[in-house]
Amino acid sequence: MSKKILLEHIATPNLTNIDVYMGTGGYKSVEKAVKTMTPDEVTEEVKKSGLRGRGGAGFPTGMKWSFLAKNTGKPSYLVCNADESEPGTFKDRYLMEHNPHSLIEGMITSSYALGANTSYIYMRGEFTWIFPILEKAIDEAYSKGFLGKNILGSDYSLDLYMHPGGGAYICGEETALLESLEGKRGNPRIKPPFPAVWGLYGCPTVVNNVETIADVPWIVNHGGDEFAKIGIGRSTGTKLISACGNINKPGVYEIELGLPVEEFIFSDEYCGGIAGGKKMKAVVAGGSSVPILPAELILKTAKGEPRLMTYESLSDGGFATGTMLGSGGFIVFDENACIVRNTWNFTQFYHHESCGQCSPCREGTGWMEKVLHRIENGHGNMRDIDLLVDVARKIEGNTICPLGDAAAWPVASAIRHFRHEFEYHILHPDKVKDRNHAPVPTLQEA
């Protein structure tokens, strides 16, 4: 049984109530931080922990905090990115719905470390049922003296606000989020300057993911060194994984980083294997924006070593043979899954969600959707495959924010590893025009 940090008490009845949460040790980190530690000491513990951003990029959290501009004469802000919109990812939603105080406690302790007296939780617009849960939890924190003026009799004060977004995937990008929070259209900003210098309202700002912030109380309570003992190498601590697709036990799991991918997918403790006793064809390991890998490469690296659930192991070999841990959205496909249809589905999403600011993304996502629609519906030609690769290549790295990359990588990797499926769709249009067409043959069968 792996170590649990965020989900240790998740099954406790009425955990959304502050008294129940405090009964599990909740808000101890706030008391410890504001009464016995300086802000720099809290930041140092986070640095020692090796905690990396859990929203996708995996950047070291303590280092990100240390970039915050000091002595500017302006207020500093902490903004929580709760705009969880990545297809295949739902772990932040689960945490906020069932254990909202873990996020609020993390916001208070982290805001203290950053010297922020006003902080915001930017919530995905579709999470309407979570708004009252989080607002109630914030009110309870105020009533207990964990928020407001002179927290627990200290000199530190903090006001915390929850802000619902408008339902735009692009606002998961931190500068688009800040634009939206300021009341403007959620377009990503050109960088530099980065938010640590010029963020919300032109002030120094740190933007962190829900899971990242919720890890901070445990680190403050137990010490950064203890957190660093969990996991392996530079992938320290635990990680929430959203698992879905053709598996027996979809859900949210907390793993120790370093767990073998094969154990995660096939053990009864986690996903419980492929549904219906079928074979596994492929896995999207970190949400829809990361490269897809066929079964043989997701279970073992190109060197033949077991693939581990870490930032380094999943990316081993680059995009030729590797992928990314990303947000931890594991989407598993069985032998009957159609890779072409899945790729087309992803491309529809990215075309719809592009803000349109950059022409490679605005036009390229639409082109990819049209070409994939053509192939999936039996009207493609062989030139379309290389056309898709060319369009993806011209989008990647040529946009202000990573949405263009997120749209290009799934297409390029699907063709790289499953080109024969695209060719089959083109060569046998009569067999794929029906949406419920029979499974595409394997490479050997084709």
N, C-alpha and C positions, 0 to 999 in steps of 0.2 A: 504494500500500500504506500503510495507516494505521499510526500509531505503536502499538507494543505495550509495555505496562508489566507487566501481570499474566500475559499469555500468551506473552511473548517466548521463554521457554525451555520451554514446556509439552510440546514434542515430544521433549525430551531424555530418552534412556533412563534408567530408574532415578532419576528426579528426586525420588522420595520418600525416597531415601537422603541423609543430611545431607552426606556428603562430595561427592556429585555436585552437590547444591544449592549448597554453598559454592564449588564450582568455577565456578558461573555468577555469582559475586559475592554469594551469599547470606550473610546475617548481618553484612555490612559496616555496615549502619545501626546495629546494636546497639553495635558497637565505637566508631563515630563518636559516637553519642549519649552513652554512659556515660563515655567518655574525654575528649571535647572539647567537649561541649555541656551547658548547664544544662537542667533540665526546661522552664523557661519559653522557652528558645530553640527547643526542639523544637516546642512549642506554637505559637510565632510562625511557624515555617516552615509548619506545617499551615494556619494562618490565611492566610498569604500565598498558599498554593496555591489557595485557593478551593474545596478539596475539600468536596463535599456528601455527605450520607449516602446510601449506595447501596442501602439496604434498602427505600426507597419514599418516605419523606417529603422527602428532599432538603434537610434542614436543614444549614447550614454546620457542618462538623465542628469546626474550630478554635474557633468561637463556643460550641459545645456544651461543649467541654472547659473553656473559660474560666468557665463557670457553676459548675464544681465548687467546692463550699464548701471554704474553706481555714481552717486553724487551729481546727478544731473539737475537737481532742483525740481524734478517732475515726480509725480507718484509712479509707483510700479504696480503692475497688475499680474495676477495669475488667472488664466482662462482655461477651463477644462473643455476639451474637445469631446463632447458627447454626441456628436453628429455621426453616429455609426450607420453608414449607408453602404458599406462594401458588401456586394452580394456574397452570401455564404458566411457572413460574420454576424454573430448575435450575442457575443459574450458580455459586452458592456451593457446592453439592454437587460440581460439576465441579472447582472450584478445590481443595477440601479433599481430594478423591480423588486428584488428579493432582499437586498441588503444596502439600502440607500445611505445609511449612516456611515458605512465604510468609505464611501466617496466623500461625504461631508467632512468626516474626521481627517481624511487625507488632504482635503482642500485647506482646512484650517492649519494643519501642521506645515504643509508646503508653503502656504501664504506667509506664515511666520518666518520661515527660512528665507523667503524672497523679499521680505519687508513690504509686502502688499497689504494694504488696509481695505481694499475693495477687490473682490474677485467674482468671477462669473462662471456659470456652467451653461455652455451653449448646447442645447438639446435638439436632436433631430426632430423635425416638425411632425413626423408621423407617429412619434411616441406619445400620443395624446393621453393614454391611460397611465403613463408614468409621471406626467406633470404633477397631479395631485399627490402622488406618493412622495415625490421629492420635495414638494413645497411643504407638506406636513412635516417631513423630517427636518427641514431647515427651520421651521417654526419651533419644533421641539428643541433643537440645538440652541436657539436664541433663549428659550425659556429656562434652560439649564445653565446659562451663562457661558456656553462654549462659543457663541457668536455675539457680536455687539461691542459695547464699550468695555475696556479694561477686563479682558477675558480672564476669568478665575482670579480676579484681583491683581492682575499683572498690568504692565504699562501698554500691553499690546491690544489693539482693537481691530476688528474685522467685520465688514458687512459682505454677505454672500447673496448673489442674485442668480436665479434660474431664468434663462432666456430661450424660448422656443424658436427654432429656425423655421424656414419656409418650406423645407423638404427638398433641398438641393444637394445632391452628392458633392458638387464642387466645393461646398462650404466645409467639407471635411479637410480641405487644404487650409493650413492654418492662417494664411494671409487673407484668403477669401472669407474665412470665418470671421476674422477681425473686421473686414469691410462690412459684412452683414450685421455684425454686432453694433457697428457704428450707424446702422440704418441705411447703408448704401447697398447697391447691387453687389452680390457676392462674386466679384471677379478677383482672381489671384493678383497679388501685387508683383511688380518686378523687384527682384532682390539682387544685390543689397539696395537699401538697408534691410537688415533682418529684424524680426520683431523684438529681439533682445535689446535693440537700440531704438528702433522706431516701430512700435507696435500699436496697441489700442490707443486711440486719440493722440497718436504721435509720442507715446510714452513707452519706457522699457516694459516689455511684456514677455512672459513665458506661457507657451501653450503646450499643455500635456494631455495625454489620453486618459480616459476614465480608469482603466486598469492600472496604468502607471501611477497615478495619484493614489489609488486605493492601496498600493503596496507600501507607501511611505510610512504609515503608522506602525506596521510590523517592523520595519527597518529601524525606526526610532526606538521602539520598545525593546528590541532584541539586539540591536547593533548591526552595523553594516557588514561586519566580518561574518556574522552568523548567516546572513542572507547569502553572502558570497560562497559559503560552504555548500549551498544547495546548487545543483546544476553542474555544469562542466565547462572549464575554460572561461572564455569571455561571455558565455551564455549562462548567467547566474540566475538563481531563484526559480520560481515556478512560473507557469504560463497558462492562461486560460485559452482553451481551444474550442472553437465552435465546430462541431462535427455533423455533417449532413450528407445526403446523397443515398447511394445504394448500400447502406449499412444496417445492421440489425438494431443498433442502439444510438440513434442520433441524439445529440444533446450538447451541453457545455461541460467540459472536463478540465480539471486543474492537474497539470502534469509537472513533474520536475524536468527542467530542460536537460536534455541528454538521453531521454527515453528513446529507444529504437522505434522508428516509424512502424515497422512490422508489428511490434508489440502493441502499439497504440491502435492500429487498425483491427488486429485479429484477436486480441485478448478479451476475455469476458469483463475485465475491469473497466475497459473503455468501449470501443466501438462494437465489439462482439462479432467481427467478421462481416463478410459480404452477405447481404440479404438473399434468401432463397438458395443459399449454397452455391451461388454462381462464382465465376472467376472475376478477379479485379482487372479492369482494363487500364485505368489511369486515375490520377489524383491531382486536383488543384489544391496546393498545400497552404496558401496564405490569403485566401479570398480571390475573387475573380480577376484581380489585376496582375497576378503572378503567372509565370509560365507553367503550363500543364506538363506533367511527366507521365510516361507510360509506367505500368506496374513494375517492370524490371529495374527502372531507374529510380523510382521513388523508394524502393525497398533497399537498394544497394547503390553506392556511388559508382562512378566509372572505374574506380580502382578495385571494385568488388567488396568494399567494406560496408558493413551495415549502415544505412542512412539513419542519422539521429535527428531528433526533434531539437535542433539548435540552429542559430542563425548561420553558423559556419558550415555545418554538415549539409544542410539543405541547399546551400548555394555552391557546394563543392563542384568544381568543373565549369563554373559560369553557366550561362544560359544554354550552352550546347548540351550539357548533361545534368544541370542543376536547376534549382528554382529559388524561392525565397520563403522564409517563415511568415513574413508580412504581418497581417493582423491575426493570423492563426485561424483562418476560416478554411477548414478541411472539407473539400467536396470530393466524394469518392464515387467513381463511375464503375459499373459492372460491365461485363463482356457485351451486353446488349445495347449499351449507350452509344448514341451517334455523336461522334466528335464534331462533325460538321454542323449539326443542328445546335449543339451546345455553344460552339464558337460564334455562330450567327446570333444566338440569344444574347451572349455577352456583348457582342458588337452593337446590337440594338440599344442596349442599356447605355453604353458609352456615347453613342451618337446622340441619344436623348439628353444625356446629362452634361455634354460639353457646353461650356459657357459661351463659346463662339468667339472668344477674344483673340485666339491665335488661329490663323488660317490653316496651318497643317492639321490641327485637331478638328477645327470646325468642318473643313471640307473632307479631310481624310477619313474621319470616322463614318461619315455618310457614304463615301465611296466603298469602304469595306463592308458596310451593312448591305449595300445594293448588290455587290458582287457575291457575297455569301448567300443572300436571298436567292440569287440566280442559280447558284450551284445547288443549294439545298432543294430547290424546287424543280430540278431537272433541266435547267436551261443554260448550264454553264459550258464553257469550253476550256481546253487545256491551258490556254494562255492566261486564264483567270487566276490560276494558282500562283504563277510568278508575279502577276499583277498585284495580288494581295501582299506578297512578300515585299515588293517594291514600295507599295503605299505605306506599309507598316514601318519600313526602314526610314522613309522620309518623314514620318510623324515623330518617331523616337528621337528624343534629345533636341527637338526643335520647337519646343513650346515653353511657355512661361512656367507652367506647373506640371506635375507628374501625371495628370490625367491622360495626356497624349501617350506617354509611355505605357500607362495602365491599359489603354485600348490596343496598343500595338503588340505588346508582349504575348497575350493569349493567342492572337492570330498567328504570329510568327512561330511560336512554339508548337501550336497545333499542326501546322504544315510541316515543321521540322520533324516531328515524331510520328505523325499520322498522315503523311502525304498520300499514301495509298487509298485512304478513305475519301479524300477529295477527288482523286482520280476515278475511283469507283462511281462516285456520284455523277461525274461527267460522262463516263463511258457507258453507264447503265441508267440513263434517265428514266426509263420506264419502270425501274424498280424503286426509285426514290421519290417520285412525284407525290405519292401518298404520304401524308404526315406520319402515319403509323407503319412506315415501310419496315421490312424485315431488317435485322441487324446487318451492318456492313461486314463482309467477310474479313478475317484477319489478314495480315500481310501475306502469310503463308498460303492461305486459302485463295486470296485474290490473285 
